[in-house]
Amino acid sequence: RYMLGLAGLPAVVQLTGFSFLPESPRWLVAQGRIQDAYGVLQKLRYEGADLDTELSAIKAAVCDTSDEGGIGQILKSRPVRHALLLGCLLQLFQQISGINTVMYYSASIITMAGVTDKTLAIWLAAATSSMNFLGTFIGLYLVERLGRRLLTLGSLFGTLVSLLVLALSFQMAYIYSPTVSMPETDPICQAENCGVCTSKSACGFCFLDDDFNTTDSFCLAANHTSYNEMSVSGLCANSSLLDSGTVTFAYDWCPFAYAWVSLMGLALYLLCFSPGMGPMPWTINSEIYPGWARSTCVSITTAVNWASNLLVSLTFLTLTEVLLKHGAFYLYMGLAGLGFMIFFLLLPETRGVPLEDIGKLFSGSIFHISRRV
C-alpha cells in the first residue's frame, strides 16, 4: 500500500504544475481569443521576438486547418505521409531498443547478473532507474542547445554502446560460469556448466560454498511451485539447507565475480536513453504534422508505441531462453544500430522551425529529409 500511495505524489505535483500551464496559442486563436493568444506568446518567446508575424501565421494556419483530416487525406499528402512514417519509426525504435524490457525487468536483470539478495536487487534497480530520472533533466537542458536530431542520434548511439556492455557482461558470465561437478541423470538437466544449465527454463544450478568458489555443484530440475527458489530433488530441495545458506539454488543466474559490469551497463543504458530516445519521439511527433492531421497522426504513432511495447515485453523472457541472455541484448543492440542508420538518413532538425512551416521539411524525397533545416 505504501508503494501505491507514493505513486500518488508525482500525480499531485503534475496536477499542481498543470494549473500554471497556459493554453496553446493555436487553440486560443481557434476560439477567437486573439489577445489571450498574444499574451501567451509573450510569456513563451524570448524578448524581441516578432510576435505579430508569428500570430499572423497562426491565424492563417488555423483558417486553413479548421477541419480534421482522416486517414485517406493523410495518405494522399506526401509530406504528411513522410512525417507519419518517421513518427511511427521513432516510436517503434524507442521500444524495440529494449527500454521497457530494462525498466520492467531491471530487478530480474540484476538477479541474472548474480546479485542473489532480492532486497538488494530491488534497491539496485531503484538506483539504476534514478539514472532515467537524472537523464531526463539532461535532455531538458540539451534539447534547445543541441537540437532534436543530434540529441536523438547521440542518445541512440549511447544506447547501442551500453547494450553492447550488457551483452558482453552476460556472455562473459555464460562462458566463464562454474562447471557442473555432479552430472544429473535427468536428460533434461544435463549440462556441463552453469550457463548451459540456467539457459533451460526447467533447470537451476545448485551449489555449495560461496558464490565464486563453488565446490559440489549440480544442475537440477526447478520446483516451479516454489517460485523457482528450490529444486525438485537433491540438496537444493532441502529448505533448511537453503535457508541456512549452506547451499544456493540459482534458477536464472550464475555466480559471476564481475556482476558490477552488468550493473554499469544497465545504468549507462538508462542514462543514455533518457535524454534523447525517451522524450524525443514524443516531442518530434508533436511538431511534424499540420494541424488538420495532428491528432490522427499522433494517435497512430502512439498505438505503434504501445503495440511494440507489448511485443517487446511479451518476448523478452522467451528471447533470453532461445537466444540466451547475451543473445537477447545483442539483438536489441542490432535493432538500436538499425534505428541509428535510419534516423541518420531520415530525421530532420525541427528546432526553431515554426509549426506552420514544418511541412516544407517533408516535401520531396524522403531520403533527403535529414538535409533540410
C-alpha positions in Angstrom: 0.0 0.0 0.0 2.9 2.3 0.6 4.1 1.8 -3.0 0.7 2.7 -4.3 0.5 5.7 -2.0 3.9 7.0 -3.1 2.8 6.8 -6.7 0.2 9.4 -6.0 2.8 12.1 -5.1 4.1 12.7 -8.6 0.4 13.0 -9.7 -0.1 15.7 -7.2 3.0 17.6 -8.4 1.9 17.2 -12.0 -1.6 18.4 -11.3 -0.2 21.4 -9.4 2.1 22.2 -12.4 -0.8 22.0 -14.9 -2.6 24.7 -13.0 0.2 27.1 -14.2 0.2 25.8 -17.8 -1.0 28.3 -20.3 -3.4 27.4 -23.1 -2.0 26.8 -26.5 -1.9 30.0 -28.6 -3.3 28.0 -31.6 -6.2 26.8 -29.6 -6.9 30.4 -28.3 -6.8 31.7 -31.9 -9.2 29.0 -32.9 -11.6 30.2 -30.2 -11.2 33.8 -31.3 -9.3 34.9 -28.2 -6.6 36.7 -30.1 -5.4 39.0 -27.2 -5.1 35.9 -24.9 -3.0 34.2 -27.6 -0.7 37.2 -27.9 -0.3 37.3 -24.1 0.7 33.6 -24.1 3.3 34.1 -26.9 4.8 37.0 -24.8 5.3 34.5 -21.9 6.8 31.8 -24.1 9.0 33.7 -26.5 12.3 35.4 -25.9 12.4 39.2 -25.7 12.5 40.8 -29.1 10.7 38.0 -31.0 8.5 39.1 -33.8 5.2 38.1 -32.2 3.0 39.9 -34.7 4.3 37.8 -37.6 4.0 34.6 -35.6 0.5 35.4 -34.6 -0.5 36.2 -38.2 1.0 32.8 -39.3 -1.0 31.0 -36.6 -4.2 32.8 -37.8 -3.6 31.7 -41.3 -2.8 28.1 -40.3 -5.9 27.9 -38.1 -8.1 29.1 -41.0 -6.6 26.5 -43.4 -6.8 23.6 -40.9 -10.1 24.1 -39.3 -11.3 20.6 -40.4 -9.5 17.5 -39.1 -8.4 15.2 -41.9 -8.9 11.4 -41.9 -6.6 8.6 -42.8 -7.4 8.8 -46.6 -6.5 12.5 -46.7 -3.3 11.9 -44.7 -2.1 9.1 -47.1 -2.8 11.4 -50.1 -0.5 14.1 -48.8 3.2 13.2 -49.4 4.7 15.5 -46.7 2.3 14.2 -44.1 2.8 10.6 -45.2 6.6 11.0 -44.9 6.1 12.6 -41.5 3.9 9.8 -40.3 6.4 7.2 -41.4 9.1 8.9 -39.4 6.9 9.3 -36.4 6.0 5.6 -36.4 9.6 4.7 -36.8 10.6 6.9 -33.8 8.0 5.2 -31.6 8.9 1.7 -32.9 12.6 2.0 -32.3 12.1 3.7 -28.9 10.6 0.4 -27.8 12.5 -2.3 -29.7 15.8 -0.9 -28.5 14.7 -2.5 -25.2 13.8 0.3 -22.9 10.7 -1.2 -21.2 12.5 -4.6 -21.0 15.1 -2.8 -18.9 12.5 -0.9 -16.9 10.1 -3.8 -16.3 12.8 -6.5 -15.7 15.6 -4.4 -14.2 15.4 -6.3 -10.9 15.4 -9.6 -12.8 18.4 -8.5 -14.9 20.3 -7.6 -11.8 19.5 -11.0 -10.4 20.6 -12.6 -13.7 23.9 -10.7 -13.2 24.5 -12.7 -10.0 23.0 -10.4 -7.2 21.2 -13.0 -5.2 19.7 -10.9 -2.4 16.2 -9.9 -3.5 16.1 -6.8 -1.4 19.5 -5.6 -2.7 18.3 -6.3 -6.2 15.3 -4.1 -5.8 17.3 -1.3 -4.3 19.9 -1.6 -7.1 17.1 -1.5 -9.6 15.8 1.7 -8.0 19.3 3.2 -8.1 19.8 2.4 -11.7 16.3 3.7 -12.5 17.3 7.0 -11.0 19.7 7.3 -14.0 16.5 7.6 -16.1 15.2 10.4 -13.9 18.5 12.2 -14.0 18.9 11.8 -17.7 15.5 13.3 -18.5 16.7 16.6 -16.9 19.8 16.4 -19.0 17.6 16.2 -22.1 15.6 19.2 -21.0 18.9 21.2 -20.8 20.2 19.9 -24.2 17.2 19.8 -26.4 17.3 23.5 -27.4 21.1 23.6 -27.4 21.9 20.5 -29.5 18.6 20.2 -31.3 16.2 17.3 -31.7 18.3 15.5 -34.4 21.7 15.5 -32.7 20.2 14.6 -29.3 18.2 11.7 -30.7 21.2 10.3 -32.6 23.6 10.8 -29.7 21.2 9.1 -27.3 20.7 6.2 -29.7 24.4 5.7 -30.2 24.9 5.7 -26.4 22.1 3.2 -26.1 23.8 1.0 -28.6 27.2 1.1 -26.7 25.5 0.3 -23.3 23.6 -2.6 -24.8 27.0 -3.9 -26.0 28.3 -3.7 -22.5 25.3 -5.5 -21.1 25.5 -8.2 -23.8 29.3 -8.7 -23.2 28.8 -9.0 -19.4 26.2 -11.7 -19.8 28.3 -13.5 -22.4 31.3 -13.4 -20.0 29.1 -14.8 -17.2 28.0 -17.6 -19.5 31.4 -18.5 -20.9 33.2 -18.4 -17.5 30.4 -19.9 -15.4 31.2 -22.6 -12.9 31.2 -26.2 -14.1 28.7 -28.8 -13.0 30.7 -31.2 -10.9 28.0 -33.8 -10.3 26.3 -34.7 -13.6 22.5 -35.1 -13.4 20.9 -38.4 -14.6 17.8 -36.5 -15.8 18.4 -35.8 -19.5 16.5 -32.5 -19.4 19.0 -31.0 -16.9 22.2 -32.5 -18.3 24.7 -29.6 -18.6 28.5 -29.1 -18.4 28.3 -25.7 -16.7 26.0 -23.2 -15.0 25.5 -21.2 -18.2 24.1 -24.1 -20.1 22.1 -25.2 -17.0 20.4 -21.9 -16.3 19.6 -21.4 -20.0 17.0 -24.1 -19.6 13.8 -22.9 -18.0 13.2 -26.3 -16.3 16.5 -26.3 -14.5 18.7 -24.4 -12.0 22.2 -24.5 -10.7 22.6 -25.9 -7.2 26.0 -25.3 -5.5 27.8 -25.4 -2.1 30.3 -22.9 -0.7 30.5 -19.2 -1.6 29.4 -17.7 -4.9 32.8 -17.6 -6.6 34.4 -20.7 -5.2 31.8 -23.4 -5.8 32.7 -27.0 -4.8 30.0 -29.6 -5.3 27.5 -28.3 -7.9 24.5 -29.8 -9.7 22.1 -29.0 -12.5 18.7 -29.9 -11.0 15.1 -29.6 -12.1 13.5 -26.5 -10.6 10.4 -26.7 -8.4 8.1 -24.2 -10.2 5.6 -24.3 -7.4 8.1 -22.5 -5.1 8.7 -19.6 -7.5 11.9 -21.4 -8.8 13.7 -20.9 -5.5 14.4 -24.6 -4.9 14.8 -27.8 -6.9 12.5 -30.8 -7.1 15.1 -33.2 -5.7 18.7 -33.2 -4.4 20.4 -30.8 -1.9 18.5 -27.7 -3.1 15.2 -29.4 -2.4 16.0 -29.1 1.4 14.6 -25.8 2.6 16.7 -25.9 5.8 20.0 -26.1 3.8 18.8 -23.3 1.6 17.7 -21.0 4.5 21.0 -21.5 6.3 23.0 -20.6 3.2 24.7 -24.0 3.1 23.6 -24.5 -0.5 22.3 -22.0 -3.1 19.9 -22.6 -5.9 20.5 -20.3 -8.9 17.5 -20.6 -11.2 18.2 -18.0 -13.9 21.7 -16.7 -13.0 25.2 -17.9 -12.4 27.9 -17.0 -9.8 29.9 -14.2 -11.5 32.7 -12.1 -9.9 32.1 -9.2 -12.3 28.3 -8.6 -11.9 29.1 -4.9 -11.5 29.8 -4.8 -15.2 26.1 -5.6 -15.9 25.0 -3.0 -13.4 27.2 -0.4 -15.0 25.8 -1.3 -18.5 22.2 -1.1 -17.1 22.9 2.4 -15.5 24.7 3.6 -18.7 21.8 2.4 -20.8 19.2 4.4 -18.8 21.5 7.5 -18.7 22.0 7.4 -22.4 18.4 6.6 -23.4 16.5 9.0 -21.2 17.8 12.4 -22.6 17.0 11.6 -26.2 15.2 8.4 -27.2 12.9 8.7 -24.2 11.3 12.1 -24.8 12.3 13.0 -28.4 9.9 10.6 -30.2 7.0 12.3 -28.3 8.5 15.8 -28.8 9.1 15.3 -32.5 5.7 13.7 -33.1 4.1 16.8 -31.6 5.9 19.1 -34.1 5.9 17.4 -37.5 2.2 17.3 -38.5 0.0 20.1 -39.8 -2.9 21.0 -37.6 -5.5 19.1 -39.7 -3.6 15.8 -39.3 -2.0 16.2 -35.9 -4.5 14.3 -33.7 -4.9 11.4 -36.1 -1.2 11.0 -36.7 -0.3 11.3 -33.0 -2.9 8.6 -32.3 -1.5 6.3 -34.9 2.1 6.7 -33.6 1.0 6.3 -30.0 -0.7 3.0 -31.0 2.6 1.9 -32.6 4.5 2.7 -29.4 2.2 0.7 -27.2 1.9 -2.2 -29.6 5.7 -2.5 -29.9 5.9 -2.1 -26.1 3.6 -5.1 -25.7 5.6 -7.1 -28.2 9.0 -6.5 -26.5 7.6 -7.1 -23.0 6.0 -10.4 -24.0 9.1 -11.8 -25.8 11.9 -10.8 -23.5 11.9 -13.8 -21.3 11.4 -16.1 -24.3 14.4 -14.5 -26.0 16.6 -15.0 -23.0 15.9 -18.7 -23.2 16.1 -19.1 -27.0 19.0 -16.7 -27.7 20.4 -16.7 -24.1 20.7 -13.5 -22.1 23.6 -12.1 -24.1 21.9 -13.0 -27.4 18.8 -11.0 -26.4 20.8 -7.9 -25.7 22.9 -8.4 -28.9 19.5 -8.4 -30.7 18.4 -5.2 -29.1 21.8 -3.7 -29.9 21.4 -4.6 -33.5 18.0 -3.0 -33.6 19.3 0.1 -32.0 22.1 0.2 -34.7 19.5 -0.1 -37.4 17.5 2.7 -35.9 20.6 4.9 -35.8 21.2 4.4 -39.5 17.5 5.1 -40.4 17.3 8.3 -38.4 20.7 9.5 -39.6 19.1 9.3 -43.1 15.6 10.4 -42.4 15.4 12.6 -39.3 15.4 16.4 -39.9 16.2 19.1 -37.4 12.9 20.7 -36.2 14.4 23.1 -33.7 13.3 26.6 -34.4 11.0 25.7 -37.3 7.5 27.1 -36.8 4.7 24.5 -36.9 3.3 26.4 -39.8 6.5 25.7 -41.9 7.1 22.2 -40.8 5.6 20.6 -43.9 8.4 22.0 -46.0 10.8 19.7 -44.3 9.0 16.6 -45.6 8.4 17.7 -49.2 10.3 15.9 -51.9 12.2 12.6 -51.5 12.1 11.0 -48.0 15.9 10.3 -48.3 16.7 14.0 -48.4 14.7 14.9 -45.4 17.6 14.9 -43.0 19.4 17.6 -45.1 16.7 20.1 -44.7 16.7 22.6 -41.8 
